[in-house]
Amino acid sequence: MTSDRPVGIAGAGSIGCFVGGMLATGGKRVTLLARPRVIAEIAENGLRLTSFDGADHRLSANKLALSENPVAFADAAVVLVTVKSADTAAMAEIIAGHAPEDAVIVSLQNGVSNLALLREKLPGRRVLGGMVPYNVIALGAGRFHRATSGDIVIERDDADTAAKLSVPGLKLRATDNITGVQWGKLLFNLNNALNALANLPLRRQLAQRSWRRLYADQVAEALAAIEAEGIKPVSTAPLPVSWMPPLLRLPDALFEVVLGRTMKIDPEARSSMWEDLQRGRRTEIDYLQGVITEIADRRGLAAPLSRRIVELIRKAEADGKGSPGLTPEQIRG
């Protein structure tokens, strides 16, 4: 990766705008491939990147290349894929037609299937898996707010892509086990749907034991399914994934101590799936709980809670009224 060639952001939504903006703040050339609405918003307001830790960066629009035409990737050294999982195949075709053969492709997406799909659609190219541990909220007027803590993790390669992409305020760590990391992230992401159904800020939701017990029971179902597949998930937090269910079931005061030591959450943070429901967009439920129910079907396992959550999210999508604001008891049915 040469320093004079840009980093392309393939699908500049909340994560893409934040990561791309931070790279630009750190001195990288950045091209955002985005929808016209996002381009117009940044062109009018510039890009403002804020964080739960008080960081506040502002970029004028002329510090970025903004385009809805993928020809902008013609000289990209790296392309970071940040689209929703359902759009991965289509974005792979765009990359194949417009990005240089030597560009490094990095998936910074939720779910566990995108890396394999990108490699299938982009044969002969260097495609790396990645994981973004935090969520980013689009606040409008070009502002994107990082609401939780953690460092991006990407697959280790001989070119040391993780280190070369790291800039002040945006650290990327390399891992030798991206598959395990992605499965560990999936376990944490199972709360995305609960938060979307709850219509509560994440911190308020997780402060309530009834919600955490629901989350714990769902993680227990998922761990049984993953174990049946012979997969060993790697925790995205300092604690082993096997500790998740018992820790989530702790009394409120004890859990607050544990949470405060392992993860920082902005008081108004919400999941990306909540934002999808509010904006009337398709969610990634099939790539989260849907993965667990698919394994359960193949392995003859019961996963009633995961199935129930899939049904409720699909109903909320169909209703088009945003979050239904359910209680834990209503979700359990």
C-alpha positions in Angstrom: 0.0 0.0 0.0 1.6 3.2 -1.1 1.0 6.4 0.8 -0.1 8.5 -2.2 -2.9 6.2 -3.2 -6.3 6.6 -1.5 -8.3 4.4 0.7 -11.8 3.7 -0.7 -14.8 3.4 1.5 -17.3 1.0 -0.2 -20.6 2.1 1.1 -20.1 5.1 3.3 -22.9 4.9 5.9 -22.4 5.5 9.6 -19.3 3.2 10.0 -17.9 4.1 6.6 -18.1 7.8 7.2 -16.6 7.6 10.7 -13.7 5.3 9.7 -13.1 7.1 6.5 -13.2 10.5 8.2 -10.8 9.4 10.9 -8.4 8.1 8.3 -8.6 11.5 6.5 -8.1 13.3 9.8 -4.9 11.2 10.2 -3.6 12.3 6.8 -4.8 9.6 4.5 -6.3 10.3 1.1 -9.9 8.9 1.3 -12.6 8.4 -1.2 -16.2 7.9 0.0 -18.5 5.9 -2.3 -21.9 7.0 -0.9 -25.5 7.6 -1.7 -26.5 11.1 -3.0 -28.1 12.0 0.3 -24.9 11.3 2.3 -22.8 13.2 -0.3 -25.1 16.2 -0.2 -25.1 16.2 3.6 -21.3 16.2 3.8 -20.9 18.7 0.9 -23.1 21.1 2.8 -21.9 20.6 6.3 -18.5 19.0 6.1 -17.8 15.9 8.3 -17.9 16.0 12.1 -16.6 13.0 14.0 -17.4 12.8 17.7 -16.9 10.1 20.3 -18.1 9.0 23.8 -14.6 9.9 25.1 -15.0 13.6 24.1 -13.1 13.6 20.9 -14.4 16.0 18.3 -12.9 16.3 14.8 -14.1 18.4 11.9 -13.2 18.0 8.2 -14.2 20.3 5.4 -15.8 18.5 2.4 -12.7 19.3 0.2 -10.6 17.0 2.5 -12.4 14.0 1.1 -13.3 12.7 -2.4 -17.0 12.2 -2.5 -18.6 10.1 -5.2 -21.6 8.0 -6.1 -19.7 6.6 -9.1 -17.4 3.6 -8.3 -14.9 4.8 -11.0 -13.5 6.8 -8.1 -11.9 3.6 -6.9 -9.7 3.4 -10.0 -6.4 4.1 -8.1 -7.4 2.9 -4.6 -4.7 1.1 -2.6 -7.2 -0.3 -0.1 -11.0 -0.7 -0.3 -12.8 -1.0 3.1 -16.2 -2.7 2.6 -18.8 -1.2 5.0 -22.1 -2.1 3.3 -24.8 -4.2 5.0 -24.4 -7.9 4.5 -27.2 -8.2 2.0 -25.4 -5.8 -0.3 -22.0 -7.6 -0.2 -22.4 -9.5 -3.5 -23.4 -6.4 -5.4 -20.5 -4.4 -3.9 -18.1 -7.1 -4.8 -19.1 -6.8 -8.4 -18.5 -3.0 -8.2 -15.1 -3.5 -6.7 -14.2 -6.2 -9.4 -15.1 -3.7 -12.1 -13.4 -0.6 -10.8 -10.7 -1.2 -8.1 -7.1 -2.1 -9.2 -6.2 -5.8 -9.0 -3.6 -5.0 -6.4 -5.9 -3.2 -4.1 -6.3 -4.8 -0.6 -10.0 -5.4 0.1 -11.0 -5.4 3.8 -14.5 -6.4 5.1 -15.5 -4.2 8.0 -19.0 -5.7 8.3 -21.2 -7.5 10.8 -21.8 -11.2 10.4 -19.6 -14.2 9.6 -20.3 -14.9 5.9 -19.1 -11.7 4.1 -15.4 -12.6 4.0 -16.1 -15.9 2.2 -18.5 -14.2 -0.2 -16.0 -11.4 -1.1 -13.3 -14.0 -1.7 -15.6 -16.0 -3.9 -16.6 -12.9 -6.0 -13.0 -11.5 -6.1 -10.8 -14.4 -6.9 -7.1 -13.7 -7.0 -7.4 -10.6 -5.0 -6.1 -10.0 -1.4 -9.2 -10.0 0.7 -9.0 -9.6 4.5 -11.6 -10.0 7.2 -12.2 -7.4 9.8 -14.3 -6.5 12.8 -15.5 -3.2 14.1 -16.4 -3.5 17.8 -18.2 -0.2 18.3 -21.3 1.4 16.9 -21.6 4.8 15.2 -24.7 6.9 15.3 -25.6 9.2 12.4 -26.8 12.5 14.1 -27.4 14.5 10.9 -25.8 17.5 9.4 -22.6 15.5 8.6 -22.0 14.4 12.2 -21.2 10.8 13.1 -20.8 9.8 16.7 -18.9 6.8 18.0 -20.9 5.6 21.0 -18.9 2.6 22.4 -15.3 1.6 22.9 -12.9 -0.8 21.3 -10.3 -1.1 18.5 -10.9 -2.4 14.9 -9.4 -5.8 14.3 -8.4 -7.1 10.9 -6.7 -10.2 9.6 -2.9 -10.2 9.8 -1.1 -10.1 6.4 2.5 -9.9 5.2 2.0 -6.3 4.2 1.0 -5.4 7.8 -2.1 -3.6 6.5 -3.5 -3.1 10.0 -0.5 -1.0 11.1 -0.4 0.9 7.8 -4.0 1.9 8.2 -3.7 3.0 11.8 -3.8 6.7 12.5 -4.1 8.7 15.7 -7.6 8.1 17.1 -8.2 5.1 14.9 -6.2 2.0 15.9 -6.4 -1.2 13.9 -5.1 -4.4 15.5 -4.0 -7.5 13.6 -5.2 -11.0 14.5 -4.3 -14.5 13.4 -7.8 -15.8 14.0 -10.3 -13.5 12.3 -12.9 -16.3 12.0 -13.0 -16.7 15.8 -13.1 -12.9 16.3 -16.0 -12.6 13.9 -18.0 -15.3 15.7 -17.2 -13.6 19.0 -18.6 -10.3 17.6 -21.7 -12.1 16.4 -22.4 -13.2 20.0 -22.1 -9.6 21.2 -24.3 -8.4 18.2 -27.1 -10.6 19.3 -28.2 -7.7 21.5 -28.6 -5.5 18.4 -32.1 -7.0 17.9 -33.1 -6.8 21.5 -32.1 -3.1 21.6 -34.0 -2.5 18.4 -37.1 -4.1 19.9 -36.7 -2.4 23.2 -36.5 1.2 21.9 -34.2 2.1 24.8 -30.6 3.5 24.9 -28.1 0.6 25.2 -26.9 1.6 28.6 -30.4 1.9 30.0 -31.3 -1.5 28.5 -28.2 -3.3 29.8 -28.7 -1.7 33.2 -31.9 -3.8 33.7 -31.4 -7.4 34.7 -34.6 -8.6 32.9 -33.1 -7.5 29.6 -29.7 -9.0 30.4 -31.3 -12.3 31.3 -33.0 -12.3 27.9 -29.6 -11.5 26.3 -27.9 -14.2 28.3 -30.5 -16.9 27.3 -30.0 -15.9 23.7 -26.2 -16.1 23.9 -26.5 -19.6 25.6 -28.6 -20.8 22.6 -26.0 -19.4 20.2 -23.0 -20.9 22.1 -24.7 -24.4 21.9 -25.1 -23.9 18.1 -21.6 -22.7 17.6 -20.1 -25.5 19.7 -22.0 -28.0 17.5 -20.3 -26.5 14.5 -16.9 -27.0 16.1 -16.3 -23.2 16.1 -14.3 -21.5 18.9 -15.4 -17.8 19.1 -12.9 -15.3 20.3 -14.1 -12.6 22.7 -14.2 -9.0 21.5 -13.9 -7.9 25.2 -11.3 -8.8 27.9 -13.6 -11.6 29.2 -14.0 -15.1 27.6 -17.2 -15.6 25.7 -18.2 -18.5 27.9 -18.5 -16.0 30.8 -21.1 -13.9 29.0 -24.3 -15.7 30.2 -23.4 -15.8 33.9 -22.0 -12.2 33.8 -25.2 -10.9 32.1 -27.3 -12.6 34.8 -25.5 -10.8 37.7 -27.4 -8.4 39.9 -27.5 -4.9 38.6 -24.9 -3.4 40.9 -22.3 -6.1 40.2 -22.9 -6.0 36.5 -22.4 -2.2 36.4 -19.0 -2.7 37.9 -18.1 -5.4 35.3 -19.4 -3.3 32.4 -17.6 -0.2 33.5 -14.3 -2.0 33.5 -14.7 -3.7 30.1 -16.7 -1.4 27.9 -17.5 2.3 27.6 -21.0 3.1 26.3 -22.4 6.5 25.5 -25.6 7.2 27.5 -27.6 7.7 24.2 -26.0 4.9 22.2 -28.4 2.5 20.4 -27.8 -0.4 18.1 -27.6 -0.1 14.3 -30.6 -2.4 14.0 -32.7 0.1 16.0 -31.6 2.8 13.6 -32.5 0.6 10.6 -36.0 0.1 12.0 -36.4 3.8 12.7 -35.4 4.6 9.1 -37.5 1.9 7.5 -34.4 0.0 6.3 -33.9 -3.8 6.0 -32.0 -5.1 9.0 -29.2 -7.7 9.3 -31.3 -10.1 11.4 -30.7 -12.9 8.9 -27.0 -12.5 9.4 -27.1 -12.6 13.2 -29.9 -14.5 14.9 -30.7 -16.0 11.5 -27.3 -17.7 11.4 -28.0 -19.3 14.8 -31.4 -20.6 13.7 -29.9 -22.0 10.4 -27.3 -23.9 12.4 -30.0 -25.2 14.8 -32.0 -26.5 11.9 -29.1 -28.4 10.5 -28.0 -29.7 13.9 -31.4 -30.6 15.3 -31.1 -28.1 18.1 -33.8 -26.0 19.8 -33.3 -22.3 19.5 -36.8 -21.0 20.3 -35.7 -17.6 21.6 -33.6 -16.9 18.5 -36.5 -17.9 16.3 -38.9 -15.6 18.2 -36.5 -12.6 17.9 -36.2 -13.2 14.1 -40.0 -13.2 13.8 -40.4 -10.0 15.8 -37.8 -8.1 13.9 -39.3 -9.2 10.6 -42.7 -8.1 11.8 -41.3 -4.7 12.8 -39.7 -4.4 9.4 -43.0 -5.2 7.7 -45.0 -2.8 9.9 -42.6 0.0 9.0 -43.3 1.9 12.3 -39.9 1.8 13.8 -39.1 0.1 17.1 -42.2 -1.6 18.7 -40.9 -0.8 22.2 -41.5 -4.3 23.6 -40.7 -5.6 27.1 -38.6 -8.6 27.8 -41.7 -10.5 28.7 -43.4 -9.7 25.4 -40.3 -10.8 23.5 -40.2 -14.1 25.4 -43.9 -14.5 24.4 
